[in-house]
Amino acid sequence: MLKTLSLVLTDESRDAPALDAAVTLALREDAHLDVVALGIEPVPLEALPMASAQIVIESGRAEAQAQADRLAAWARSRLPQGVRASVEPRLAQGMGLGPSVARAARFSDLAIAARPYGPGRGGLASVAMEGLLFGGGAPVLAVPDAGADLSRPFGRILLAWNNSDESLRATRAALPFLRAASRVDIVVIDPPLNAPDRSDPGGELSLWLARHGIRAEVAVMAKTEPRIADVLLRVAREKGCEAVVMGAYGHSRLREAVLGGATRDMLAEVALPLIMAH
């Protein structure tokens, strides 16, 4: 059950579809929505005299606080009557954005976020998404630029399965959505020859989902496109899927997780809601 949703705002225009989707889902599920409006404090990187550095820091902090307050006021103005929500302005340093976003989502059942890639999106959007996926501990629903109709359950969902821990965590996290769907398409792409379920790819998963009352069918696909994301996007279009469930994968960069290629491709190019977990 979804009882607490979280949303971190950093930009009005980019985050508007995610806010609208979060509000709609909160109303549908009778859940509480925690909204954090972040003001980003700049980090002076150039060597400055101590007095000048202090002026720059204080000025930057004041601007960040004003930004957070504006975002919070904007968010409150978009909340309809009847939604249970809290809106908190909060400051975060640009270099520490990932951990700040992760803390904001730590005690939620689902974090909702805007798509981090596309026109007008800077590096902060991807850092925020990485913080949610690899530090927040909650599954993430990435909302496409065109928004998502969450006033009703998704009718048909594509579940990308590769027998990894990440894909299993994503499946468990998405159970509320999968149970409500009329059909789930489990898609397995080029299962390895030494996979434990090579004789029946996705069979154990399908049986487990069936015990939850979920109607699921398995499709084993060859990688006929240059990228995994291309195959998943084609199958989703052909089957009329309204959302995708998949694991979030990454690799280490200076001891911090960053999005891997397939995950990044899906977030950048698939114009469907993505339910992800690491």
Protein Blocks (a to p, Z undefined) as FASTA:
>chain_A
ZZbdcdddfbfklmmmmmmmmmmmmmmnopacdddddddddddfbdcdfklmmmmmmmmm
mmmmmmmmmmmmmmmmmpcghiacddddddddfklmmmmmmmmmmmccbdcdddfbdehi
afklmmmmmmmmmmnopacddddfkopafkbccfbdcdddehiaklmmmmmmmmmmmmmp
mbdcdddehiafklfklmmghklmmmmmmmnopacdddddddfbfbfklmmmmmmmmnop
abdcdddddddeehiacddfklmmmmmmmccdcdddZZ
